[in-house]
C-alpha cells in the first residue's frame, strides 16, 4: 500500500469533511501524510525501534532521507536491505492501521506493541521467502 493516496484529515478537509484535523497518535501536529509517516513523534519512536532491531542506531533528523541512504549503502548486505524494505512496508501499514484504530474510537496502542506487529509481519514474510527458496532447491533436485 502506498502512503500517497491515504485519506488523511488534511486531505478530507479539502473535500469539505469537517473534523478536528489533529493527529490522534501524538496529540500534537496536524494529521497529514507527511506528519503521519515522517514527522509524528509516535511513528518516529516506532521506526527508531525497528532500526535498532536491525542493528542500526542512527536516529537522524531527516529520518526518511536516512532510510533512502541506508538502502543505497547497504547494497552488499542484501538480507538486511530485504528486511528493511519489509519493515518499511509493515511500518506504513501498521501506522495507518493504528491511525484508523484511534480515528474510529479504538484504544491507542503503545509504540512497542506496534513494533511487535511490524516485526511479526517481517518474520512471516521472511519465512515465506525462505520457503520459496526451499521450493526452488527442491525443484532443482527433482530436475537434476
Ligand atoms: Zn502525530
Backbone and ligand atoms as CSV (ligand in chain L), in Angstrom:
chain,resi,resn,atom,element,x,y,z
A,1,UNK,N,N,0.838,-1.200,0.000
A,1,UNK,CA,C,0.000,0.000,0.000
A,1,UNK,C,C,0.871,1.247,0.000
A,2,UNK,N,N,0.647,2.121,-0.940
A,2,UNK,CA,C,1.392,3.376,-0.952
A,2,UNK,C,C,0.776,4.349,0.030
A,3,UNK,N,N,1.605,5.257,0.528
A,3,UNK,CA,C,1.098,6.206,1.522
A,3,UNK,C,C,0.451,7.423,0.852
A,4,UNK,N,N,0.646,7.539,-0.436
A,4,UNK,CA,C,0.267,8.753,-1.138
A,4,UNK,C,C,-1.250,8.994,-1.188
A,5,UNK,N,N,-2.021,7.901,-1.296
A,5,UNK,CA,C,-3.458,8.073,-1.515
A,5,UNK,C,C,-4.287,7.929,-0.246
A,6,UNK,N,N,-3.639,7.919,0.908
A,6,UNK,CA,C,-4.382,7.730,2.139
A,6,UNK,C,C,-5.226,8.961,2.456
A,7,UNK,N,N,-6.487,8.742,2.847
A,7,UNK,CA,C,-7.369,9.877,3.155
A,7,UNK,C,C,-7.087,10.475,4.527
A,8,UNK,N,N,-5.954,11.143,4.659
A,8,UNK,CA,C,-5.615,11.790,5.920
A,8,UNK,C,C,-6.548,12.969,6.155
A,9,UNK,N,N,-6.556,13.462,7.384
A,9,UNK,CA,C,-7.514,14.513,7.753
A,9,UNK,C,C,-7.342,15.784,6.931
A,10,UNK,N,N,-6.088,16.146,6.618
A,10,UNK,CA,C,-5.872,17.372,5.833
A,10,UNK,C,C,-6.492,17.230,4.444
A,11,UNK,N,N,-6.397,15.993,3.885
A,11,UNK,CA,C,-6.981,15.740,2.568
A,11,UNK,C,C,-8.500,15.765,2.647
A,12,UNK,N,N,-9.075,15.131,3.675
A,12,UNK,CA,C,-10.530,15.088,3.832
A,12,UNK,C,C,-11.104,16.489,4.004
A,13,UNK,N,N,-10.388,17.342,4.731
A,13,UNK,CA,C,-10.886,18.696,4.963
A,13,UNK,C,C,-10.939,19.493,3.662
A,14,UNK,N,N,-10.057,19.158,2.722
A,14,UNK,CA,C,-10.098,19.821,1.412
A,14,UNK,C,C,-11.338,19.400,0.634
A,15,UNK,N,N,-11.934,18.264,1.010
A,15,UNK,CA,C,-13.175,17.822,0.385
A,15,UNK,C,C,-14.393,18.264,1.200
A,16,UNK,N,N,-14.150,19.100,2.189
A,16,UNK,CA,C,-15.252,19.648,2.963
A,16,UNK,C,C,-15.693,18.774,4.125
A,17,UNK,N,N,-14.961,17.684,4.383
A,17,UNK,CA,C,-15.272,16.842,5.535
A,17,UNK,C,C,-14.686,17.527,6.765
A,18,UNK,N,N,-15.561,17.876,7.699
A,18,UNK,CA,C,-15.106,18.660,8.844
A,18,UNK,C,C,-14.696,17.753,9.999
A,19,UNK,N,N,-13.497,17.946,10.469
A,19,UNK,CA,C,-13.022,17.234,11.664
A,19,UNK,C,C,-11.942,18.071,12.319
A,20,UNK,N,N,-11.485,17.633,13.469
A,20,UNK,CA,C,-10.554,18.478,14.232
A,20,UNK,C,C,-9.200,18.633,13.540
A,21,UNK,N,N,-8.800,17.661,12.749
A,21,UNK,CA,C,-7.562,17.800,11.990
A,21,UNK,C,C,-6.297,17.448,12.740
A,22,UNK,N,N,-6.427,17.151,14.032
A,22,UNK,CA,C,-5.240,16.852,14.822
A,22,UNK,C,C,-4.809,15.402,14.697
A,23,UNK,N,N,-3.532,15.146,14.938
A,23,UNK,CA,C,-3.025,13.774,14.909
A,23,UNK,C,C,-3.379,13.076,16.223
A,24,UNK,N,N,-4.097,11.961,16.133
A,24,UNK,CA,C,-4.524,11.234,17.325
A,24,UNK,C,C,-3.422,10.400,17.950
A,25,UNK,N,N,-2.334,10.207,17.232
A,25,UNK,CA,C,-1.285,9.321,17.728
A,25,UNK,C,C,-0.332,10.048,18.683
A,26,UNK,N,N,0.019,11.279,18.349
A,26,UNK,CA,C,0.947,12.019,19.203
A,26,UNK,C,C,0.265,13.205,19.872
A,27,UNK,N,N,-0.981,13.483,19.482
A,27,UNK,CA,C,-1.749,14.597,20.044
A,27,UNK,C,C,-1.090,15.953,19.830
A,28,UNK,N,N,-0.204,16.032,18.880
A,28,UNK,CA,C,0.336,17.342,18.509
A,28,UNK,C,C,0.623,17.307,17.020
A,29,UNK,N,N,0.366,18.386,16.372
A,29,UNK,CA,C,0.587,18.438,14.936
A,29,UNK,C,C,-0.661,18.075,14.174
A,30,UNK,N,N,-0.808,18.631,12.979
A,30,UNK,CA,C,-1.947,18.337,12.129
A,30,UNK,C,C,-1.699,17.026,11.404
A,31,UNK,N,N,-2.766,16.270,11.227
A,31,UNK,CA,C,-2.601,14.993,10.555
A,31,UNK,C,C,-2.531,15.158,9.047
A,32,UNK,N,N,-1.378,14.903,8.501
A,32,UNK,CA,C,-1.191,14.863,7.047
A,32,UNK,C,C,-0.367,13.612,6.778
A,33,UNK,N,N,-0.229,13.248,5.513
A,33,UNK,CA,C,0.593,12.090,5.187
A,33,UNK,C,C,2.023,12.284,5.682
A,34,UNK,N,N,2.557,13.470,5.423
A,34,UNK,CA,C,3.927,13.740,5.844
A,34,UNK,C,C,4.066,13.672,7.358
A,35,UNK,N,N,3.052,14.199,8.060
A,35,UNK,CA,C,3.130,14.139,9.517
A,35,UNK,C,C,3.104,12.687,10.004
A,36,UNK,N,N,2.141,11.914,9.502
A,36,UNK,CA,C,1.964,10.539,9.982
A,36,UNK,C,C,3.216,9.699,9.823
A,37,UNK,N,N,3.852,9.809,8.660
A,37,UNK,CA,C,4.957,8.889,8.371
A,37,UNK,C,C,6.342,9.487,8.559
A,38,UNK,N,N,6.435,10.794,8.559
A,38,UNK,CA,C,7.777,11.379,8.612
A,38,UNK,C,C,7.999,12.316,9.789
A,39,UNK,N,N,6.938,12.719,10.470
A,39,UNK,CA,C,7.116,13.774,11.457
A,39,UNK,C,C,6.525,13.425,12.823
A,40,UNK,N,N,5.619,12.482,12.876
A,40,UNK,CA,C,4.913,12.153,14.114
A,40,UNK,C,C,5.872,11.521,15.130
A,41,UNK,N,N,5.860,12.029,16.360
A,41,UNK,CA,C,6.767,11.526,17.399
A,41,UNK,C,C,6.508,10.042,17.674
A,42,UNK,N,N,5.243,9.659,17.633
A,42,UNK,CA,C,4.856,8.261,17.867
A,42,UNK,C,C,5.418,7.355,16.760
A,43,UNK,N,N,5.240,7.774,15.502
A,43,UNK,CA,C,5.751,7.000,14.364
A,43,UNK,C,C,7.280,6.937,14.402
A,44,UNK,N,N,7.911,8.051,14.779
A,44,UNK,CA,C,9.375,8.097,14.851
A,44,UNK,C,C,9.894,7.105,15.872
A,45,UNK,N,N,9.198,7.028,17.019
A,45,UNK,CA,C,9.598,6.106,18.079
A,45,UNK,C,C,9.578,4.668,17.550
A,46,UNK,N,N,8.542,4.357,16.772
A,46,UNK,CA,C,8.393,3.007,16.219
A,46,UNK,C,C,9.490,2.712,15.204
A,47,UNK,N,N,9.722,3.655,14.266
A,47,UNK,CA,C,10.729,3.406,13.228
A,47,UNK,C,C,12.130,3.334,13.817
A,48,UNK,N,N,12.389,4.154,14.838
A,48,UNK,CA,C,13.689,4.116,15.505
A,48,UNK,C,C,13.908,2.744,16.145
A,49,UNK,N,N,12.846,2.195,16.758
A,49,UNK,CA,C,12.937,0.866,17.381
A,49,UNK,C,C,13.218,-0.205,16.335
A,50,UNK,N,N,12.603,-0.043,15.149
A,50,UNK,CA,C,12.831,-1.010,14.062
A,50,UNK,C,C,14.289,-0.952,13.618
A,51,UNK,N,N,14.802,0.286,13.442
A,51,UNK,CA,C,16.211,0.441,13.025
A,51,UNK,C,C,17.140,-0.183,14.056
A,52,UNK,N,N,16.850,0.039,15.332
A,52,UNK,CA,C,17.678,-0.528,16.398
A,52,UNK,C,C,17.653,-2.058,16.341
A,53,UNK,N,N,16.484,-2.619,16.047
A,53,UNK,CA,C,16.353,-4.073,15.923
A,53,UNK,C,C,17.221,-4.612,14.793
A,54,UNK,N,N,17.421,-3.780,13.771
A,54,UNK,CA,C,18.256,-4.175,12.628
A,54,UNK,C,C,19.728,-3.896,12.903
A,55,UNK,N,N,20.039,-3.426,14.093
A,55,UNK,CA,C,21.413,-3.107,14.446
A,55,UNK,C,C,21.862,-1.770,13.904
A,56,UNK,N,N,20.899,-0.916,13.546
A,56,UNK,CA,C,21.198,0.406,13.010
A,56,UNK,C,C,20.768,1.443,14.045
A,57,UNK,N,N,21.738,2.143,14.588
A,57,UNK,CA,C,21.417,3.028,15.705
A,57,UNK,C,C,21.217,4.482,15.299
A,58,UNK,N,N,21.204,4.728,13.990
A,58,UNK,CA,C,21.043,6.112,13.534
A,58,UNK,C,C,19.646,6.648,13.851
A,59,UNK,N,N,19.596,7.779,14.456
A,59,UNK,CA,C,18.325,8.469,14.643
A,59,UNK,C,C,18.486,9.894,14.119
A,60,UNK,N,N,18.469,10.000,12.793
A,60,UNK,CA,C,18.768,11.282,12.157
A,60,UNK,C,C,17.599,12.250,12.204
A,61,UNK,N,N,17.879,13.487,11.876
A,61,UNK,CA,C,16.824,14.493,11.815
A,61,UNK,C,C,15.921,14.185,10.634
A,62,UNK,N,N,16.559,13.966,9.482
A,62,UNK,CA,C,15.795,13.637,8.284
A,62,UNK,C,C,15.767,12.121,8.168
A,63,UNK,N,N,14.850,11.526,8.874
A,63,UNK,CA,C,14.900,10.070,9.003
A,63,UNK,C,C,14.453,9.355,7.753
A,64,UNK,N,N,13.594,9.936,6.941
A,64,UNK,CA,C,13.206,9.270,5.701
A,64,UNK,C,C,14.369,9.313,4.709
A,65,UNK,N,N,15.036,10.465,4.643
A,65,UNK,CA,C,16.230,10.593,3.811
A,65,UNK,C,C,17.261,9.565,4.214
A,66,UNK,N,N,17.343,9.333,5.507
A,66,UNK,CA,C,18.291,8.364,6.016
A,66,UNK,C,C,17.913,6.946,5.588
A,67,UNK,N,N,16.622,6.672,5.508
A,67,UNK,CA,C,16.167,5.362,5.055
A,67,UNK,C,C,16.652,5.115,3.633
A,68,UNK,N,N,16.491,6.119,2.772
A,68,UNK,CA,C,16.965,6.000,1.389
A,68,UNK,C,C,18.481,5.787,1.368
A,69,UNK,N,N,19.168,6.522,2.248
A,69,UNK,CA,C,20.617,6.400,2.332
A,69,UNK,C,C,21.013,4.972,2.715
A,70,UNK,N,N,20.297,4.433,3.674
A,70,UNK,CA,C,20.582,3.069,4.129
A,70,UNK,C,C,20.459,2.069,2.985
A,71,UNK,N,N,19.376,2.211,2.201
A,71,UNK,CA,C,19.156,1.269,1.095
A,71,UNK,C,C,20.293,1.354,0.082
A,72,UNK,N,N,20.778,2.580,-0.167
A,72,UNK,CA,C,21.876,2.749,-1.117
A,72,UNK,C,C,23.180,2.172,-0.585
A,73,UNK,N,N,23.391,2.349,0.718
A,73,UNK,CA,C,24.691,1.995,1.288
A,73,UNK,C,C,24.781,0.579,1.830
A,74,UNK,N,N,23.654,-0.089,1.900
A,74,UNK,CA,C,23.669,-1.465,2.400
A,74,UNK,C,C,23.512,-2.459,1.259
A,75,UNK,N,N,23.875,-2.005,0.054
A,75,UNK,CA,C,23.666,-2.830,-1.142
A,75,UNK,C,C,24.229,-4.232,-0.998
A,76,UNK,N,N,25.429,-4.308,-0.390
A,76,UNK,CA,C,26.070,-5.614,-0.253
A,76,UNK,C,C,25.345,-6.533,0.716
A,77,UNK,N,N,24.677,-5.908,1.685
A,77,UNK,CA,C,24.006,-6.709,2.715
A,77,UNK,C,C,22.553,-6.916,2.313
A,78,UNK,N,N,22.351,-7.783,1.362
A,78,UNK,CA,C,21.031,-7.870,0.751
A,78,UNK,C,C,19.946,-8.324,1.719
A,79,UNK,N,N,20.288,-9.197,2.670
A,79,UNK,CA,C,19.268,-9.680,3.599
A,79,UNK,C,C,18.777,-8.531,4.486
A,80,UNK,N,N,19.729,-7.691,4.932
A,80,UNK,CA,C,19.355,-6.559,5.776
A,80,UNK,C,C,18.472,-5.569,5.000
A,81,UNK,N,N,18.845,-5.319,3.737
A,81,UNK,CA,C,18.042,-4.429,2.892
A,81,UNK,C,C,16.642,-5.020,2.707
A,82,UNK,N,N,16.613,-6.325,2.483
A,82,UNK,CA,C,15.337,-7.017,2.306
A,82,UNK,C,C,14.471,-6.853,3.558
A,83,UNK,N,N,15.078,-7.051,4.718
A,83,UNK,CA,C,14.350,-6.913,5.985
A,83,UNK,C,C,13.876,-5.465,6.160
A,84,UNK,N,N,14.749,-4.502,5.842
A,84,UNK,CA,C,14.382,-3.093,5.980
A,84,UNK,C,C,13.198,-2.733,5.085
A,85,UNK,N,N,13.215,-3.255,3.866
A,85,UNK,CA,C,12.104,-2.977,2.942
A,85,UNK,C,C,10.798,-3.570,3.474
A,86,UNK,N,N,10.871,-4.803,3.975
A,86,UNK,CA,C,9.684,-5.443,4.558
A,86,UNK,C,C,9.204,-4.647,5.771
A,87,UNK,N,N,10.160,-4.206,6.586
A,87,UNK,CA,C,9.825,-3.452,7.794
A,87,UNK,C,C,9.168,-2.118,7.420
A,88,UNK,N,N,9.678,-1.473,6.356
A,88,UNK,CA,C,9.124,-0.189,5.917
A,88,UNK,C,C,7.676,-0.367,5.444
A,89,UNK,N,N,7.421,-1.425,4.673
A,89,UNK,CA,C,6.065,-1.717,4.217
A,89,UNK,C,C,5.149,-1.972,5.419
A,90,UNK,N,N,5.644,-2.772,6.367
A,90,UNK,CA,C,4.879,-3.062,7.575
A,90,UNK,C,C,4.625,-1.810,8.390
A,91,UNK,N,N,5.636,-0.946,8.431
A,91,UNK,CA,C,5.529,0.314,9.166
A,91,UNK,C,C,4.389,1.178,8.610
A,92,UNK,N,N,4.375,1.359,7.287
A,92,UNK,CA,C,3.313,2.146,6.632
A,92,UNK,C,C,1.946,1.525,6.954
A,93,UNK,N,N,1.866,0.207,6.836
A,93,UNK,CA,C,0.614,-0.499,7.050
A,93,UNK,C,C,0.119,-0.340,8.490
A,94,UNK,N,N,1.012,-0.594,9.449
A,94,UNK,CA,C,0.575,-0.605,10.844
A,94,UNK,C,C,0.363,0.796,11.416
A,95,UNK,N,N,1.113,1.777,10.893
A,95,UNK,CA,C,0.867,3.157,11.341
A,95,UNK,C,C,-0.528,3.584,10.887
A,96,UNK,N,N,-0.860,3.239,9.644
A,96,UNK,CA,C,-2.182,3.602,9.121
A,96,UNK,C,C,-3.282,2.853,9.879
A,97,UNK,N,N,-3.028,1.573,10.199
A,97,UNK,CA,C,-3.986,0.801,10.977
A,97,UNK,C,C,-4.202,1.418,12.356
A,98,UNK,N,N,-3.091,1.837,12.966
A,98,UNK,CA,C,-3.173,2.452,14.288
A,98,UNK,C,C,-3.949,3.767,14.212
A,99,UNK,N,N,-3.672,4.539,13.175
A,99,UNK,CA,C,-4.372,5.816,12.963
A,99,UNK,C,C,-5.876,5.537,12.862
A,100,UNK,N,N,-6.267,4.495,12.126
A,100,UNK,CA,C,-7.686,4.170,11.962
A,100,UNK,C,C,-8.303,3.656,13.268
A,101,UNK,N,N,-7.541,2.880,14.021
A,101,UNK,CA,C,-7.965,2.431,15.350
A,101,UNK,C,C,-8.450,3.627,16.165
A,102,UNK,N,N,-7.579,4.631,16.230
A,102,UNK,CA,C,-7.843,5.807,17.062
A,102,UNK,C,C,-8.982,6.620,16.453
A,103,UNK,N,N,-8.919,6.769,15.128
A,103,UNK,CA,C,-9.901,7.575,14.412
A,103,UNK,C,C,-11.320,7.048,14.640
A,104,UNK,N,N,-11.464,5.729,14.704
A,104,UNK,CA,C,-12.787,5.138,14.870
A,104,UNK,C,C,-13.065,4.740,16.320
A,105,UNK,N,N,-12.347,5.381,17.216
A,105,UNK,CA,C,-12.677,5.262,18.637
A,105,UNK,C,C,-12.030,4.104,19.371
A,106,UNK,N,N,-11.069,3.476,18.755
A,106,UNK,CA,C,-10.380,2.356,19.407
A,106,UNK,C,C,-9.333,2.837,20.395
A,107,UNK,N,N,-8.717,1.875,21.075
A,107,UNK,CA,C,-7.687,2.231,22.047
A,107,UNK,C,C,-6.350,2.450,21.350
A,108,UNK,N,N,-5.584,3.351,21.911
A,108,UNK,CA,C,-4.279,3.705,21.376
A,108,UNK,C,C,-3.249,2.721,21.926
A,109,UNK,N,N,-2.602,1.974,21.033
A,109,UNK,CA,C,-1.607,1.015,21.489
A,109,UNK,C,C,-0.279,1.698,21.792
A,110,UNK,N,N,0.487,1.089,22.672
A,110,UNK,CA,C,1.830,1.590,22.943
A,110,UNK,C,C,2.692,1.344,21.702
A,111,UNK,N,N,3.678,2.210,21.506
A,111,UNK,CA,C,4.560,2.090,20.341
A,111,UNK,C,C,5.165,0.687,20.275
A,112,UNK,N,N,5.526,0.139,21.433
A,112,UNK,CA,C,6.147,-1.186,21.487
A,112,UNK,C,C,5.259,-2.282,20.912
A,113,UNK,N,N,3.943,-2.144,21.096
A,113,UNK,CA,C,3.012,-3.144,20.565
A,113,UNK,C,C,2.987,-3.103,19.049
A,114,UNK,N,N,3.057,-1.896,18.487
A,114,UNK,CA,C,3.077,-1.757,17.029
A,114,UNK,C,C,4.405,-2.281,16.476
A,115,UNK,N,N,5.494,-2.004,17.182
A,115,UNK,CA,C,6.810,-2.518,16.773
A,115,UNK,C,C,6.750,-4.054,16.699
A,116,UNK,N,N,6.113,-4.682,17.688
A,116,UNK,CA,C,5.981,-6.144,17.689
A,116,UNK,C,C,5.193,-6.627,16.478
A,117,UNK,N,N,4.119,-5.905,16.126
A,117,UNK,CA,C,3.317,-6.269,14.949
A,117,UNK,C,C,4.163,-6.190,13.677
A,118,UNK,N,N,4.965,-5.136,13.555
A,118,UNK,CA,C,5.802,-4.958,12.364
A,118,UNK,C,C,6.831,-6.084,12.277
A,119,UNK,N,N,7.472,-6.382,13.420
A,119,UNK,CA,C,8.481,-7.453,13.440
A,119,UNK,C,C,7.853,-8.790,13.062
A,120,UNK,N,N,6.650,-9.030,13.585
A,120,UNK,CA,C,5.952,-10.276,13.288
A,120,UNK,C,C,5.668,-10.382,11.790
A,121,UNK,N,N,5.228,-9.258,11.185
A,121,UNK,CA,C,4.922,-9.276,9.746
A,121,UNK,C,C,6.193,-9.533,8.928
A,122,UNK,N,N,7.326,-8.966,9.383
A,122,UNK,CA,C,8.607,-9.211,8.696
A,122,UNK,C,C,8.987,-10.689,8.812
A,123,UNK,N,N,8.821,-11.230,10.025
A,123,UNK,CA,C,9.145,-12.643,10.247
A,123,UNK,C,C,8.340,-13.552,9.320
A,124,UNK,N,N,7.039,-13.262,9.218
A,124,UNK,CA,C,6.159,-14.102,8.384
A,124,UNK,C,C,6.589,-14.016,6.921
A,125,UNK,N,N,6.857,-12.781,6.442
A,125,UNK,CA,C,7.243,-12.614,5.038
A,125,UNK,C,C,8.595,-13.256,4.748
A,126,UNK,N,N,9.518,-13.141,5.705
A,126,UNK,CA,C,10.836,-13.774,5.527
A,126,UNK,C,C,10.678,-15.279,5.460
A,127,UNK,N,N,9.802,-15.791,6.287
A,127,UNK,CA,C,9.555,-17.229,6.325
A,127,UNK,C,C,9.017,-17.707,4.976
A,128,UNK,N,N,8.086,-16.926,4.420
A,128,UNK,CA,C,7.513,-17.281,3.116
A,128,UNK,C,C,8.610,-17.292,2.049
A,129,UNK,N,N,9.468,-16.251,2.061
A,129,UNK,CA,C,10.573,-16.177,1.098
A,129,UNK,C,C,11.474,-17.392,1.244
A,130,UNK,N,N,11.758,-17.709,2.507
A,130,UNK,CA,C,12.633,-18.835,2.795
A,130,UNK,C,C,12.028,-20.137,2.260
A,131,UNK,N,N,10.725,-20.289,2.452
A,131,UNK,CA,C,10.034,-21.489,1.984
A,131,UNK,C,C,10.105,-21.582,0.459
A,132,UNK,N,N,9.938,-20.424,-0.206
A,132,UNK,CA,C,10.021,-20.404,-1.660
A,132,UNK,C,C,11.388,-20.862,-2.137
A,133,UNK,N,N,12.407,-20.412,-1.399
A,133,UNK,CA,C,13.772,-20.777,-1.765
A,133,UNK,C,C,13.949,-22.293,-1.645
A,134,UNK,N,N,13.394,-22.850,-0.593
A,134,UNK,CA,C,13.468,-24.301,-0.395
A,134,UNK,C,C,12.750,-25.011,-1.551
A,135,UNK,N,N,11.604,-24.414,-1.957
A,135,UNK,CA,C,10.876,-24.999,-3.084
A,135,UNK,C,C,11.738,-25.019,-4.342
A,136,UNK,N,N,12.476,-23.891,-4.566
A,136,UNK,CA,C,13.357,-23.818,-5.735
A,136,UNK,C,C,14.410,-24.919,-5.674
A,137,UNK,N,N,14.995,-25.068,-4.494
A,137,UNK,CA,C,16.010,-26.102,-4.307
A,137,UNK,C,C,15.411,-27.463,-4.594
A,138,UNK,N,N,14.221,-27.677,-4.036
A,138,UNK,CA,C,13.541,-28.955,-4.256
A,138,UNK,C,C,13.307,-29.199,-5.731
A,139,UNK,N,N,12.872,-28.129,-6.417
A,139,UNK,CA,C,12.597,-28.263,-7.846
A,139,UNK,C,C,13.883,-28.643,-8.605
A,140,UNK,N,N,14.982,-27.958,-8.241
A,140,UNK,CA,C,16.261,-28.273,-8.887
A,140,UNK,C,C,16.674,-29.712,-8.620
A,141,UNK,N,N,16.442,-30.137,-7.379
A,141,UNK,CA,C,16.786,-31.506,-7.006
A,141,UNK,C,C,15.994,-32.509,-7.841
A,142,UNK,N,N,14.765,-32.106,-8.161
A,142,UNK,CA,C,13.921,-33.003,-8.957
A,142,UNK,C,C,14.395,-33.069,-10.406
A,143,UNK,N,N,14.892,-31.880,-10.904
A,143,UNK,CA,C,15.304,-31.804,-12.311
A,143,UNK,C,C,16.627,-32.536,-12.535
A,144,UNK,N,N,17.588,-32.269,-11.609
A,144,UNK,CA,C,18.910,-32.864,-11.823
A,144,UNK,C,C,19.046,-34.222,-11.145
L,1,ZN,ZN,ZN,1.366,12.667,15.232
